[in-house]
Amino acid sequence: MKKLNTSPISGMQELLPKEQAIFNNYKETIREVYRHHGFLEIETPTIDRAEILFAKAGGDTEKQIYKVIKTEEAADDADQALRFDHTVPLARYVAEHESNLSFPFKVTQVGRNFRGERAQKGRFREFYQCDVDIIGRNTLAAENDAEVILTLNEALEGLNLPERLVRVSNRKILAGFLDELNLQEVAKEILSIIDHAEKVEPEKVKAWLTELNIGEERVAQVLEFIEISGDADTVTRKLKAFGFASEKFNEGVEELALVLRTLYGQGLHDSAIGDMKIVRGLDYYTGTVFETIIPSRKEIGSICSGGRYENLAELYSDQKFPGVGGSIGLTRLFFLMSEFGMIKGDSEKPVDYAIIPFDSTEREYCFKFAERVREKGFKVDLVWSDKKLGDKLKYAASVAKYGIVLGENEIRSGEFIAKDFETGEQTPFVL
Amino acid sequence: MKKLNTSPISGMQELLPKEQAIFNNYKETIREVYRHHGFLEIETPTIDRAEILFAKAGGDTEKQIYKVIKTEEAADDADQALRFDHTVPLARYVAEHESNLSFPFKVTQVGRNFRGERAQKGRFREFYQCDVDIIGRNTLAAENDAEVILTLNEALEGLNLPERLVRVSNRKILAGFLDELNLQEVAKEILSIIDHAEKVEPEKVKAWLTELNIGEERVAQVLEFIEISGDADTVTRKLKAFGFASEKFNEGVEELALVLRTLYGQGLHDSAIGDMKIVRGLDYYTGTVFETIIPSRKEIGSICSGGRYENLAELYSDQKFPGVGGSIGLTRLFFLMSEFGMIKGDSEKPVDYAIIPFDSTEREYCFKFAERVREKGFKVDLVWSDKKLGDKLKYAASVAKYGIVLGENEIRSGEFIAKDFETGEQTPFVL
């Protein structure tokens, strides 16, 4: 008989139990930080209305959405697809349930999203994202932008990553800047150029801008603008030096300074900067935007990002829901951490005690013994196997820190020996 | 502008944050018990090869599998679909990774599966299943069947369900019984009749059997067989009374007695019986089969079930991997528990302390204050809002147990008051 191909389909991360245990610990660490910052957990369906998902996708994303074929038995249903992020289902959720929610709605979603992008090493088609969002009704205070960044930063802290840098900007600054220079008509192009500026040589950026036919002077001003980065004081000073009257521009500068200074007040003096190269994609964001990098591992790119959006649910509701949120892409981050040897604790055994009955004669006793060790809070594997004792011990050593053999002698005398599989040391075990 | 439909598509469970918190607690309780019994967590992709999923589906399941359309950018990929259970991907996983696994492989999967069945109240098209499995290589000791049942039972214990009853049978008994009566040719029909026997009147069962043209005597014997239920001694005595020589039959009786007696030894004297009505579907299982019900809520049906299968990965590997496993269908169980008012603790607030800055003048201080309360292990929401104090307090009371207002006076004096939103009581709060 022909045997089937058993590898997971491409773009899927499938871990061995040991790696999975570390991955799950990371996920729990992140969830724990989010919850301790007062974010409420929700879960939206994996499958959602195609109408909803495609309405908000746009651009490349649309080509990456997995459509789902309705089954014969559920043919009555709406057209459907797999969610590609947490934000679109969140918008639907807020519009649907708003009368049962309290605002500001501090919410977290940790789950799998799906994007069928071109196959590429380190890019996944099914991946965990760990999101936090704060949604206001009508208004939302700017301090919440800082709260989101601080929460995400604390979560990353828990993963034992090397030193990080949070780069922050504000889309109002860029929008006001383009207004002042009368560049609204090529706003999208300039946004895209800034967004890609770091991936190419400076000459290339200048060439792109020159192609826009906006005149040498404005090319120079844009180049000057995107080079602005530094601490709150530096960035504020350089931006104010343009002398722009644009309300939007100056509001953006104020908000950026507020966010940065709040971060400095909470210990991020040396690890948060303002940086005009941060744009975070073409549309969607309207205020604060940020991303976190590992300066010693710049090649990794952004490991966490997000920003402020003015109207989350405009497609579903007449009410205004401004929000700010951010996300850690855990599947990709975990892959990169493995690649770069940043994962700690991978030798940790998943089980504390393996209890190994010598044979089946004292079955009831062995089950009870294992249960009593569990009651002490330990993870206990009771090893039932027809194999020889040597084979059972070999298995036990592969999953557990300690092994206890229960033979006739041990059971009669009530004296047990725990063997440390790491050191070989044997010590009496008292139940 | 036309506003889009924001309800989740039918058959999807979407919970409010309060309900979600309880659901997540249940899920964590189950995972915790599984891990303490030495089961290793793995996670298989949601999307798998259509070839793999359809090979094992069969019958009604095939009509319920969601096929996924490959995206433009990932058109190179294999045909794919959404997993409908954890067992099929587990079989693929074991065959794929067997050289990196230790056997017996004690494994758990807790995640979402997908079945597009006909819409029906209390049936979900996307649902959590919480599985445990023990997979052997070549052989697997019968004690593992009891270990799976005990683990699942302890997990259900943690959900504070009313008294439960585990009903156990063994497919070898039925197979041997049909051999002895020369009923192999109508084995499938009889299996199906027994599987449905409880949902209809006894006359109906007799009529179905009579339709098979197997003669009055054999109809009577089958009816006698399926009525057998009771404790290990009773069931063994009644089954042995048939006087059958079939090795399969007697092996099944021995195994059933071993499993039941092991359960009795661990405190399930009054809550585990042998019951010949338990079949668990048409194919797949080859030994022990079991299901758990709530006797005071029989209408709910089985809340947990599973069994022994002889060859998990026969489609993918030449090696033999016998296994035993079981599953708690948490999404459906949670829905039923809500319906029947069995959910406790639904008034629990997700946040411990809401810290409410009077205004933004002492921003840095307030962020620090909240962080220090978090460091004590509490879940803390820092409430930034442009609203009036009364509105902020109203919000705070909706999510938190206690509220602390940080105004000029409090900050200057360093004396803080925590208000218990439940009782209205105000007590000094010492940082």
Interface residues (C-beta under 8 A of the other chain):
Chain A: M1 K3 L4 N5 T6 S7 P8 I9 S10 G11 M12 Q13 E14 L15 L16 P17 Q20 A21 N24 R35 H36 H37 G38 L40 E41 I42 E43 T44 P45 T46 I47 D48 R49 E51 I52 A55 K63 Q64 I65 Y66 K67 V68 I69 K70 T71 E72 E73 A74 D76 D77 A78 Q80 L82 R92 Y93 A95 E96 H97 N100 L101 S102 F103 P104 K106 V107 R112 F114 R115 G116 E117 R118 A119 R125 E126 G136 T139 A141 E143 N144 A146 E147 L150 R261 T262 G265 Q266 L315 Y316 S317 D318 P350 V351 A354 S360 R363 E364 F367 K368 E371 R374 F378 K379 V380 D381 L382 V383 W384 S385 D386 K387 Y395 S398 V399 A400
Chain B: M1 K3 L4 N5 T6 S7 P8 I9 S10 G11 M12 Q13 E14 L15 L16 P17 Q20 A21 N24 R35 H36 H37 G38 L40 E41 I42 E43 T44 P45 T46 I47 D48 R49 E51 I52 A55 K63 Q64 I65 Y66 K67 V68 I69 K70 T71 E72 E73 A74 D76 D77 A78 Q80 L82 R92 Y93 A95 E96 H97 N100 L101 S102 F103 P104 K106 V107 R112 F114 R115 G116 E117 R118 A119 R125 E126 G136 T139 A141 A142 E143 N144 A146 E147 L150 R261 T262 G265 Q266 L315 Y316 S317 D318 P350 V351 A354 S360 R363 E364 F367 K368 E371 R374 F378 K379 V380 D381 L382 V383 W384 S385 D386 K387 Y395 S398 V399 A400
